Amino acid sequence: MQTKIDSKISEEIFQWPIGFYSDATAAGIKPGKKDMGWIYSQSPASAAGVYTTNQFQAAPTALTKETINTSHKLQALIMNSGIANSCTGVQGQKDALAMQKMAAKGLSIDPSLVGVASTGVIGEFLPVDLLSKAVTKLKLTDSTDLTKAILTTDKHPKTITIKMQIGQTQVTMTGFCKGSGMINPRLATMLGFITTDAKIDGELLQKTLSAGVDDTFNQITVDGDTSTNDMVVVMANGEAKNPAIQQGSEDYETFTTGLNKVLSHLAQAIAGDGEGSTKLVQADVTGAKSHFDAQKAAKAVVGSNLVKAMIFGADANWGRVLAAIGKTDVDLDVDGVSISINGYPMVKNSQALAIDETPISESLKNPKVEIHVDLGVGNESGTAWGCDLTYKYVQINASYRS
């Protein structure tokens, strides 16, 4: 049943919000492909970001974090794929600053309003001269080429656009991201960018984003590895001219629901596009003592290599699910856990049910697999997303170059 808030939100064909422009070009990092671009807002936007917790945080990630935290304002983001500019020392810091300055010059704005994002191979230096020449080719257009230019091993772009009714004003929110391998957020080798023409204070936007990421991007895993360059950034320029969204209002509830819809869509798109994957896996955990326990158990299921391999092989081996939960420290009833796969009950009170596994195995060949676990000790729930583990994943990562 659609709630009052949900009825104010609709999904649309990809389009930039009012006052946002973008473009992409080929700088020469990835031969024959576009690998550099920018997003620009016609007015300074409220900005918020979350970033990788990897101790080897890349220079562009650190610079963008510092830039946003200064005033929670951005007017542009410049980005490249192919080279991560990570583990590049002082020179890498200089190169990130150079990207910030070249975008500021090209857009005639202050460098303090420019964020920088890079993704690709770790340890290589950016070809700053090539980037400086390429930035002069960038225009202010409604092109969606940037959603492809930031990809590395991704199979396809990941995008979403929604419309929201804020008061009497219709606002637009668009999100796109990249990510396929080294995915185990807090955060991982992924970049996510969300733009909206809604008006909201930067610090409130930061609070809203941080909370939303916990239940979306931080609940996906592909391979358990956390990278050095990740970030999710939101820019809200207010060009829709709605009254400023206030915390606790119905408009804020609508905005939060819409943002979480975008975050969840993008997070699942990354999980489903895991390197070499053939299936999106969703684990829903109920009956937990706390939301934290539910989230932890769900992520343990989708993160288990044995569960991932089981799903790839369409083997209805529920013991692997039980073992994945059992290795965590979450509270559970060891004699009261229930498990179902794709709606088929398999375990009740921690014991196997007498069932025909044939239809379950057949259902594991579907492009999406859903695993439900009831821990039997409470009323809290949580969800996580992942993918299967295939031969192709090993092939891709045996010799990785973006």
N, C-alpha and C positions, 0 to 999 in steps of 0.2 A: 504493500500500500504506500503510495507516494505521500510524504509528509508535506506540510506547508512550506518548509524551507526547500525541500527537494524540488517542489513545483516552480521555484524561482530560478532554477538552474537548468540549462539545456546545453547539449553538446552540439557543436557546429563544425563546419568545414574549416580547416586551418586558415587563420588570418591573423595579422598583427593587430593589436589594440590601437586605438586612436593615438597618434603621436609617436608611434614606434616605427623604425625603419631598419632595414638590414641589407646586407650584401655579402657575397663571398667571391673569392678569386683563387687562382693557382699561383702560389708563391714559389713553387719549385721544390718543396720538401718531399712531396709525393708525386713523382713524375706522372704527368697526364691527368692529374686529379686536382680539384679545388681543395685547398687545405688551409685556408685562412679567411677570416671574415670578421664582421662586427655587427653589433646591435646598437642603435642610437635612439635616444628619446629627445623629442624637440624641447623638452624642459627637464631640469634636474628631477630625478625620481627618488622617492623613498626607496631604500634598499636594505635587504637583509640577506644573510648568507650562513651556511653551515659548511664545515670543511673537514677534510680527512683528519683522523687522529693518528695517522702514521707518524712516527717520530721524525722521519725523513721527509718532512713536508716540502713540496717543491716551491721554487722561488715565485712563480706566478700565483700559486695558491696563497702563500704567505702575504704577498703584496696585496692581493684582493681583499683578504681578511683585514689587513691593516687599513686599507682604504675605506672599506665599508664601516668598520668600527669607529673611524674618526668622526663621522657625522651621520651615518646611515643614509647617505646620499650617493647616487650614481647617475650619470647621464649616458654612459656608453660602456660596452664590454667589447674587447678585442680578443680574438682567440685563434689558435692554430691547432692542427693535428699533425701527427707524424713524429714529432719530437716533444717530449714532456718537459724539457728544461728542468729536470730533477737530478739531484746529486751532481750539480754543476758548479757548486761553490760560489765565490764572489762574482765570477764572470756570469753565472746564471742570474744572480740578482741584478747585475747591470743590464743584462739582456731583457729581463722582465720589465725593468724601468724604461728601457728603450722602446719596448712595445707600447707601454702606457703613454709615453711621450709622443710617439709617432701617430697614435690614434688621436690624441688630444690636438695635435697640430692639424691633422687632416680634417678634424671636425670643428676646429676653432673653439675648443672648450678647455677648461682647466684640467691638467693631469690628475688632480685630486678627485675628479669625477669619473675616472676611467678604471674599470676592472680588467684584469688580464687572466686568461685561462689557456692552458696548454695540455695536450694529451698525446701520448705516443711512447716512443722508446726512451727509457731512462738512461741518463749518463751522457747523452749527446748534446752538443751545443747548438743553439739556434743559429741559423744563417741570417743574422740581423740585416745584412745588406740586402738580401733577397726580400725579406719582409718589408724593409723600408721602401723598396721599389714597388712592391705589390700593393702596399696600402694606398698608394696614389691612384690605383685602379678601382678602389672601392667607392661605391655610390650610396645614396640614400634611396632605397627602393623597397617595394613590397615583396621582393624575391624570398623564396624559401630555400634557396641553395645552401644557406648556412647549416640547415638541419642535416644536410648530407656531408658538407665539408668537414665537420668535426668528427666524423666516424673513423674508426680504426678497423677492428675486426668485426664490427657490427654487420649484420646482414641487411639491415634496412634502417631508415630514419624512424624515430619514435616521437610522435607529436600528438598534441591534443589542444583543442580550443573550446572554451565554454562561454556562454553568456549568463550573466547573473542580474537579477533585479535588485538593485540597492536603492531603497526608498522608491522614488519615482524615476530613477535613472537606470538605464541598461548599461552594464559595464562588460568588458571583454577580458578574458584571461587566456593566455596562450602559453603552453609549455612544450619544450622539446629537450631531449637529452641524448647522450651517447653512453654506451657501456655494454660490455659483452663478456669480458674476462677480468680477472682480479677483482671480483665483486664479493665483498663481504662487509657492506657498509658499517660503519662509523668512520668515514664513508669508504668507498672503494674506487677502482679506476673508472669513474663515471663523472660526467659533467651534466648538470641539469640547470636549465635557464627558464624562468617564468616571468612573463611580462603582463602587466595589467594596466588599464587606464583608470582603475579605481583610485580614490583618494583615501590614504590611510597613513598614519604617522609611522615613521621608520622604526622606532623602538617597539611599537605595538606589532608591526609587521615581523620584526625579528622574533618576538615572543611566539607569534602564531606559527611562523615557519619552523622554529626549533621544535615545538610541540608536534607539528604535523609530520616532520621527518622521522620522529621516533617510531611512529606506527606505520610508516610506509618505506622509505628508502633504507632505514635501519633494520627492516625486517625482511630484506632480501639477501640471498647469497647464491653465488654460482660456484665458486671454488674455495671459499674460505680465506682468500688472500685480500689484504687491504693495501691499496696503492698509495701513492704519494701526492697525487694531483687533484683529488676529488673536491668537488664543491657543488652546492646547489644554491643558486642566487635568484632572488626575486626582486623585480623592479616595478614600482607602482607610481605612475607619473601624474595621476589625478586628472588627466585630460578629458575624462567622461563628465567631469564637473559635478559629480555627486557630492553631497555634504560629507565632510570627513567622517569616516567610520569610527565609531566610539566603542571601546570595549564594553561588553555586557549588553549591547543593543541587539535587536533582531537583525539589523544590517550586518553586524559583526558575526552573528551566527551564520548568516547566509554566506558571507565572505569566507569564513573558516571552513564551512562545508564545501564550498567550491574549490578552495585551495587544496583541501585534503583529497578531493576527487581528482584533481590534476596530479598531485603527488602520487597517489595510489596508482593511477593509470600509468604514469611514467615508470614507477618502480616495477610494476608487473611486466611492463614492456621490456625492461632490461632483463629481468629474470627469465622471461620467455625467449629472449634472444641470446642466452648464454652461449659461449663459444662451443660450437659443435652440437648444441642441444637440439632435441626434436620435440620436447614437451615442456610446458609450463606446469610446475607443481605447486599446489596450494595446500598448506597445512593449517587446519583450524583446530584450536585447542579450547575446550570448555572444561567446566568443573574444577577450575584452579582456585587456589586460595587468594591469589593476587593477579592483577593484570600483568605484572612483571614476570611472574612464574609462567603464565600462559604464553607470553611472547617468547620467553626463553625456550620453553619446550617446543613451541612451533618451529622456531628457527633451528633447533637441534635436529628436528625431523628433516627439514628441507636441506640442511647442511651435511647430513650423513652421506658419505660416499657409498655406503652399502645400500641405503635407501635409493639414492640416485641411480646406482647401477641396476638395482631391482626394477626400477620404473623403466629404464631403458630396455631391459630384457623382458618387460611385461610379465614379471614373475610375482605373483600375489603372496609374497613372503612377509606376512605381518610381523614376524619376529624381529625383523630389522627395524621396524618402526618402534616396537616396544623397547628394544635395546638402545635406540637413539635417545629415547626419553629417559630411560633408566640411568644413563651415564651422567645426566645432569643432577643438580642438587635441589631441584624443585620439589615442593611438597606434593605427594601423591599417595593414593591408596594402593599398595602393592597387590591387594587382592580385589580391587574394584575398578580397574582401568578397562575402558571400552574403546575399540578401534573399528572404524569402517573406512572402506576405500571406494571412492566413486559411488557412495550411497549404499554399498553392500556391507552389512554388519559382518565382522569377522571375529571379533573378540568381545566377550562380555565377562566382567569380573576376572579379568586377566587370564582367561582361558579361551581356547579356540572353540568356535561354534561349528556344529556339524553342517557344512555347506558345500555346495558345488563350486569349486574355484574357477571353472571354465569361463563363465560370463565375466568374472572379475578380471581375469587375465586378458580377456578380449577388450574390456573397457580400458585397460592400461595402455592400449595402443592408441587411444584418443590423444589429441594435441594438448589437452589439459587434464591433469590428474588431481583429484581432491582427496585429501586424507583428513579424517576427523578423529580426534582423540579426546576422550573424556577422562580427566584425571581423578574424578570422584571425590574431591575434597572441598569444593567451594562453588562459587557462582560466577567467577571471573573468566574472561575469554581472551583469546589473542590469535593473530593470524600471521603467517610468514609465507614467502614465495621463493621458489628456487627452480631448478631445472634438472633434467636427467644428465647422467655422465656417460659420454659416448667415446668411441674410438677417435672421432674427429677432434674432440677436445685435446687429446694427447698429441695428435698430429699438428694442430695449430700451435701448441705451446712448446713442442719439441724444438722449434726454431722460429721464435717470434720476432718479427719486425713489422711495424705498422705499415 
